Amino acid sequence: MPDPIKKLPPNRRGQIRYRAVVDVGYEPQTDKATGEVITDPATGKVKMKRKQLTITKDTKTEVKDELARIRHQRSAGTYVAPTKMTVDALLDLWLKSATRDVEEATASNYDNAIRPVRKYLGHKPVQELSEEDVEAFIDWMVTEGRQRGGKPGTGLGIRSVRLTLGRLRSALNLAVRRGMVVRNVAEHVTISKQAKEKARKNATEHKPWNEEEVKRFLEGIQGHRSYAPMLLALIAERPAEVCGARWSPDVDLTAGTIAVGTNTRTIVYDRTAERGQRNKVVEKGAKTEAGKRTLPLPKPVLRALKAFHATQAAEKLAAGEAYEDSGYVLVDDLGRPWKTDKLRREAHKLMATTGVRKVRLYDARHACLSWMANNGVPDTVVSAWAGHSDLGFTKRTYVHPDPQSLKAGSEKLAELLG
């Protein structure tokens, strides 16, 4: 067997050195021009190439010792070959792997979750990343990491920070499996109590409407073209469910029912697209079977939907060939379907017109679920109505005790205490 160690010719200074080349595993193939990881179009898997390490030392003994060390560590599974891969490049590699079998909306959520990591740590070589770096990153997210969805430069919510930290851990787990690093430096990093307290103080309180606010809003928009869609949002449909509802097969005006969750229209952000075209609509069914449910329409909602259906028929007749017969419940006067952002803007405009406190549509949904739960509707029914598979989640997240319900509790205690 030939000696793997070669004696090099003297360099300019007359120094003789020794060199050996050793296989140290595999690494992802990258495009030389862009640096992006290459995947096989047929399988979607990342293409790998053999990685070799060149050892150059002053003496043959030093090269032998280094070869022995590398071979021993490789056999023990502890060897990590030097790499210049940055955190940003690792995230690209992880994203391709993590989103192979997920829906487009989920892939977009993953991409959004790791954007803070790219901004703060993306430039850093993976092998130089430390626990202290990750801890500093977490503190930065809590205090000034927001880039969109609020005032830039303010802190992100704890839930968002946890999601991002979880994605970073997953990416570093991939780096461990691929032999890029020995351990996951984010594995034991947590959000400090101080950071949690600061985030709690800075968090915007989302207080749902009370019963009077719901009634005042509905009284103020009666006769408005968007009255029926707003009622659908109030009876606990999510914005994506309202926008995705179709007259057929979802709405049965004769039976007085609506199938919810069979189709949703969600806006997905695609940062690979050209600017101005990155927000696109994705249609899909509900995530869980519980999310697909058929609700009996309350009489006021049924009346409003019948009137809205008649309004659309008249608009179609007036528009003629210009009308887009899309089949959705929520359309403009030319039949074009609404996106969730338009629905939210319209809701906020109507809140301002009626003088009702501005809330998220989700908080309007919360108000109705809370009212149902606090007025004798069984918890199991509330959970099924909301489209949840976890009853405890419904009670923890969506049911809010309002003053009227607390007063009812006081009256019950008065009966006991005499």
Secondary structure, 3 states (H helix, E strand, C coil): CCCCCEECCCCCCCCCCEEEEEEEEEEECECCCCCCECECCCCCCECEEEEEEEEEECCHHHHHHHHHHHHHHHHHCCCCCCCCCEHHHHHHHHHHHHCCCCCHHHHHHHHHHCHHHHHHHCCCEHHHCCHHHHHHHHHHHHHHCCCCCCCCCCCCCHHHHHHHHHHHHHHHHHHHHCCCCCCCCCCCCCCCHHHHHHHHHHCCCCCCCCHHHHHHHHHHHCCCCCHHHHHHHHCCCCHHHHHHCEHHHHEECCCCEEEECCCEEEEEECCCCCCCCCEEEEEECCCCCCCCEEEECCHHHHHHHHHHHHHHHHHHHHHHHHCCCCCECCECCCCCECCHHHHHHHHHHHHHHHCCCCCCHHHHHHHHHHHHHCCCCCHHHHHHHHCCCCHHHHHHHHCCCCHHHHHHHHHHHHHHHC
